[in-house]
Amino acid sequence: MRLFIWVLLICSLVICGIGTADEISGAASQSGNIWNGTWESAWYTLFIQQNGSAIEGYYEPFNLSEHDPGKIQGTLSADGRVFSGISTETGTDTFVISDDQMSYSGVGTVRPNASPNDPGAFTVNATRTSELLDPEHPWNGTWKTDHVINILTQEGNKVTGTHEPLPGIEDDPGVFVGTVSAGGKTLSGIWTETGNFNFSISDDGTFWNGTFYLAEFPSVEPDDWNAAKIL
């Protein structure tokens, strides 16, 4: 009888241990957003935003005369380590993040629905370049969207900043004035185009997701304003 009780106890501990590990792994892959940030490959700077198992991002070449800018979109494996998706050049991508989450490597193709074994496949390697430098002031820094550069300065719960359109983008420069929520996660305020904005920063401080609208069109659905930290 005593032996039977010990066997049951050991089995219970093993089962509970496995369940806990799976829960931790699942939580890390779903809420850790380990792909967020700025990355550099041999030819591009990539700005990646992860939302759970979904990945979106865009990339800019170091030399526009040799390569084109574009966007990537795809999903992650159950453990969050493998990205599979497509790029705007209608090619496929398969990337695997490193154990220390500071680099990834994989294979890209230039044809839709091509496999990594396609004759036109090429190797991709990238290194993370962005880090959260000041946890007490996570909104500080230079942020990039697909059409503007934002430079923000946080002092306490107040944030001021500027936004400049990227080359080739027809937009006006402007300034920000905003207030950070008590938990530090949300920034709300106004900008010089007399519009309102509301941004929510990621847990690791490498990107924000948000919306904005122009005050002269209050009935219009707010537009998205998402940015990745680059400095």
Secondary structure, 3 states (H helix, E strand, C coil): CHHHHHHHHHHHHHHHHHHHHHHHHHHHHHHCCCCCEEEECCCEEEEEEEECCEEEEEEEECCCCCCCCEEEEEEECCCCCEEEEEECCCCEEEEEECCCCCEEEEEECCCCCCCCCCCCCEEEEEEECCCCCCCCCCCCEEEECCCEEEEEEEECCEEEEEEEECCCCCCCCEEEEEEECCCCCEEEEEECCCEEEEEEECCCCCEEEEEEEECCCCCCCCEECCEEECC
